[in-house]
Amino acid sequence: MNFRITLIILNLLACVPFARAQEDAFATRLLHEIAAEQAATDSFYYAGMFPSHRYYGHPRGKMKHDNNVFFTGLIALTLGEMQDQFHSADSTLCRNIRAKACATFPYFRHKSGRSTYNFWRTNPSMVFPNSGFLNLFKKWHSLPDDIDDTSILLLAMEADSATARATRLLMEQHANTVSYGIKNTFRKYRDIPAYSTWFGKSMPIDFDACVLANTLYFMHRYNMAGGRFDSATVQLLAAFIQNREYMTHPAYISPHYARSPVLIYHFARLIGRYPIPELSQHRGVLVADAKQLLAQASDDMDRVILSTALLWLGEPAPEIDLGKVRTDGDFVFFVAGFNSLLPDFGKKTFSGYHLISYYYKCPAYNKVLLLQHHLLRASLKA
């Protein structure tokens, strides 16, 4: 009898490495697919960048290649947060992807050398690449650096604390009410001194809920949160969530991300990593809306990010057959909407209006989001 029990135990133990190997095989495959999409030589994309596409008027509208740094930065940041979950060759490959991506960031840094970053290259400046008409825009106005790309890239490159502190001071100088105030948000929020999206003085103050979530994520990573602008930003996000404006007015409170599933993903990511009490108290409403959207979702990637959000919020999420997820569908993570530049009436009227919007996709980033979900679920099962 003892011999038989010993054999059973040995057989069970023998199965464990095999099961782990089977589980890791999916992560290995995704990581190699992501690496294969990274530009190897300078061309339209700098070596190390990941191709992204801009669609006019609809996620299936006319497509143009767009060599912004946004998705490359997000990929480097997200892979960096998963780095410790890889081993051996996969760990080396992940580090190589990140290093190549970060090597492209100087092309998007402010011309003066300060540590702020632009969506597009800065020297020479570029606006809406591959667009003859819109490229005329750069002749009289270039897009200023923004706190979203800056936060993402500094986190991705693991910038030193001195650089982070200096950048924070610049962010504070451009916050709402410091020099002038925001005009195109709900009147009840106009006096809140939260961070603005832009560094440029010539741009109107702009609130974007996802940008603010990313900025707080940056502040907390570097243990810099707690100042009056951080507290004001938390206050604003808490109000957006409590009033469910991420569901009722997503493109109005987040003109650069614009979709409810993406907003919930950002809120859950921040709360899951840094459980800020003023935000965490609203977990319940986020969970309920995430579940509602998940039940209604028609796009595979929306299901993935909503399920990830639920897991970050401490809730179970339905199992997804990740091997069958389409990463090349209509999923949109970022929107360039001109409504953010309009006065309040115009912004309200045209929020989410297709004819003034460009929809951005990045196939490699979709695979990173899939990998993120896979590894998160695996870590919770461990």
N, C-alpha and C positions, 0 to 999 in steps of 0.2 A: 504493500500500500504506500509506504513512504517513498519507494522508488518511483511509483507512478505519479505521485504528487510532485516529486522533483522534476520529472520529465515535463509535466504540464507547466510548471513555473519557468523552466528553461525555454520552453516553446513560446510562452508569453513574452519573456524578455527579448527573445530573438526577433519578435515581431516589431518591437518598438523602434529600433533604428530604421527598419524598412519603412514603417509608416512615416517617420520623419523625413526620410529620403524622398518618399512619394510626395509629401506635402511641399518640401523645398523645391522640387522639380518645377513646379508652377512658377515660383518666384524667380528661379534661375532663368526660365524661358522668357519671362517678362523683362527681366533685367537685360538680357541679351538683345531682345527686340528693341528696347529703348536705346541701347548703345548703338544699334545699327542705324537708327534714325538721326544720330548726331552728325552734323556736318564735319567732314574729315579735312577739307581744305577750304581756303577762303574763296568765296564766289559772291553770290548775292548775300549769302549768310556767311558770317565769319566762322572760321573753324572752331568747333565747340558749341555752336548754337543749334537749336532745334527748330526746324521749319514750322511756321504757323501760317494760317490762312485767314484772310479777311473776306467776308461775304457781305455784299451790299443789299440791304432791304429785307433779307430773309436768310435763315441758316442754309438754304439751298440756292441763294442768289448767285450773282456773278462773283467768281472767286479770284482773288489776287494773293500772291505770296506777300507776306509782310514780315520784315526782319526786325521785329521788336525784341527787346531783351526780356520782356515780362515772363513769357512762358519758360525761357531758358533759366531765368532766376528761380521760378517756382519749382522747376524740376530739380535744380541743384539744392534748394532748401529742403524739399520734401524727401529727397534721397538722403540728405544729410541726417535727417531725423530718424531714418530707418537704418543708417549705417551699421549700428551695433547688432542688428538682427541678421546681418550677412556674415558668412564665414569663408575663409580660404579664398578660392578664386573669385567667388561672388563679391566678397568684401573688397578685393583689389579692383575689380571691375567697377564697382560702385564709386570708389575713390577716384578712379580715372575719369569717369563720366563727370563727376563733380568738379574736378580740377580743370578739365577742358572747358566746362561751362563757365567757371569763374574767370578763366583767362580772357573771356570776351567782355567782361564788365567794364574795363577802362574805356572802351569805345562809346559808352553811354554815360560816362561821368561828366559832371559839369566842366565846362571849358577852363574854369579858373583852377581846377584841381581840388575843389572842396568835395566832401564826400556826400554829394547828392546825385541822384541818377534820374535819367530820362527814359521814357518808354521807347524812344528811337535814338539813333546815334546822335552825337552832339558836335562832332568835329570832322567833316562839315555836318551841319544840322540837317535833319531829314524829317519830313512830315508826310504821312500817308505814302510810303514808297510804292512804286509801281502804279501810280495813279497820275496821269498827265494833268487832269484838271485840278485835283486837290493838291498836287505837288506845287502849284503856283502859290499856295498858302504860305510856303516857307519864305517867299520873296519879301513878305511884309510882316510876318509874325511866325516865330517858331514856338513850339510847345514848351512851356517851362518844365523844369524837373518836378517830380511829384513825390509825396511821402509814401505812396504805396510801393512803387518800384524801389525807392530808397530803402524802405524797411525790409523788403524781400531780399534785395541784393546784399545788404549788410549782414542779414541773418545767414544767407547762403554762404557767404565768404568767411563767416565767423570773424567779423571785424573786431578789433580790440576795443576795450571799454572806453578808451579816450576818444576814439573816433565816434563811437555811439553817443557819448555825452555831448560832443561838439555838434553832432547832427540833431540831437534833441533840442538844443538851444535854437537852432535854425527853424525847426518845426514850430517851436513856441512863438517865434517872431512872426509867423504867418498864420497863427490861429485866429479864429473868429473873434471879433471885437478888439483886437490889438491895434490895428490901424483903421480898419473899417469893418462893417458887418455884413453878414450874409443877407441876401434879399429873396432868395428863391427856395425857401423851405417853409414848413408850417410856421405860422406866426408865433405859436407857443414855444418854438425852439430858437428863435432868431437871436436871443440874448445869451445863449449858452456859449461860453468860450471854448468850444471844442476845436479840435484840429481841422484845418482846411486841407483839401487834397493837394493844392498847388503851393509851390514856393514862390512863384512869380508874382510880383506886385501888380502887373497889368491884368492878371486873371481875376475874375470874381471869386469871392469866397465860395467854397463848394463843400457840402457835406455828402459823404458817401459811407453808408453803414459798413460795407465790407472793408473799405479802406481804413476806416476807424478801428475795426476789429483787428486788422493786420498791424496797425500802428500800436495798439495796446499790447498785442502779442510781442512786438519788438521791444516795447518799454519793459514789459515784465521779464523777458529773456535776459535783459541786461540790468535787472533790478533797479530800474529808473522810474517806475510808476509811483504815483503818489502826489505829484504836483497838482496845482489847480487845473491845469489843462487836461491832465489825465483824468482827474475826478469829474471834470465837466464832460469829457468824452464818454466816460462810464455812465454818467447821468443821461446823456443823450441816447446811448445804445439801450439802456434800460427802458427808457420811454418808448423807443421804437418797438421793443419786444413786448412790453406790457400792453401797448395799444395795438399790437399785431399789424403794424404798418408795413412789415416785411411781407405780409400776405395781401393787404388791401392796396398798398401803394409801393410795390417793390422797386419800380423804375424811378420813382420820385425820390425815395430816400437812398437809393443806390443806383445812380444813373450809369455807373461804369460796370456794374455786374447785373443788375436789373431783373434777376429772376429769383423767385422765392426759394427754390431748392438750394441755390448757390448762397443765398443769404443765410439760410439755416445752417448750411455747412460751415460757414465762417463763424457764426455765433457759437456753434457747438465745439468747433476746434479751439476757440479761445477759452470757453468755459471748461472744456475737458482738460486742458493743460494748466490753466490758471483759474481756479474756481473763485472768481471775484464775487463776493456775496451779493452785491446789488444786481448782478446778472444771473447768478446761480439760482436765486429765488424764483426765477421765471422758467426754470427747466421744464416744468409741467406743460406750459403753453407751447413751448418749442417741441416737446415730445409729441403732443397731440397733433400739432400741425404737420410735423414730419411724417407721422403715421398716415395722416389724411392724404398728403401729397404722394407718399409711397404707394398707397392703394390706387391712386389715380394715374401714376406715372406711366407714360408710354415709351419713354426712352430708357435704354439699359443703363446709361451712365447716370441719369437722374436717380435711378434706383440705387446705384452704387453709392453716390455721395450722401443720399438720404439715409441709407443703412449705416454708413460710416458715422454720420451725425448722431444717430440713435445710440450707437455703441459709445461714442464719446460722452454722451449725456447719461451713460450708465443704464441704458435700456437695451433689452434684447432686440435683435433685428432678424427678420426672416432670412434664412439661408439663401444664398444666391449661387447658381451654377456659374461660377466666374469663367469657366472655360468656354461658355456660350455667349458671354457678354460681347455685344458689338461696340467697339471703340471708334467706329467710323461713321456713326449716325449723325443725327441733327444736334447733338449735345453742344451747348454753347456755355462757356465759362466766363467770358468777358465780352462786354458790349461797349463800343465807342459811340455814344449817343450825343449829338450836339445839343440835346435838351438841357444838359447841365450848364450850358453857357447862356441860356435864355433867361429873361426876366420871369418872375414867378408864374404869371398867367400862361406864358408860352411853355414853360417847363411842365406845368400841370397838364396843359392841353396836349403836348406832344410826347409825354413820358411813355415809353414803350412803342412809339409810333415808328413803324418800320422804315419809312422813307427818309428818316434822318438818322438811321442807325446802321452801324457796321457790326457784324457778328463775327467773333473770333473763335477759331478752333485750332487745336494743336494735337495731332494724333499721338505724339509721344507723351504729352502730359496726361491724356486720357489713360494711357497704360500705367503711368505713375499713380494715378488715382486708384486704378484697379489693384495695383501692387500694394498701395497703402492699405486698402480695405482688407486684402488677403492677409497681410502681416499683422494688422490690428486684431483681426478675428483670431488668428493663430495665437497671438500673445495672450488673449483673454481666455483661450482654452487651455493654455499651458499650466 
